Amino acid sequence: MGNQEQMLHDIGVVDFVLVDLMLYLDTHPYDCKAMEYFNHYSRIKNQMSREFSQKYYPLTKDMAESNKEWRWGMAPLPWEGGCR
């Protein structure tokens, strides 16, 4: 697995943790420890996404920023293998 695929995989893992924590927090809204975990992993995911977007291509439109060129269209399309 290349570095790009590894980074996407790691972002997906952290995103899964966030979804799981959101589901837990829906039923336990006053659990401070769970909220701390959510905030912690949210910061990690944001940092990982920023690093990936700077190195390869933006994952969201708000990360398409660049002084030189519009980078939103740089991501591979699903039929080009972009949705593995």
Secondary structure, DSSP 4 states (H G I P E B T S, - for coil): --HHHHHHHHHHHHHHHHHHHHHHHHH-TT-HHHHHHHHHHHHHHHHHHHHHHHHT--SSGGG---SS---GGGSPPGGGTTT-
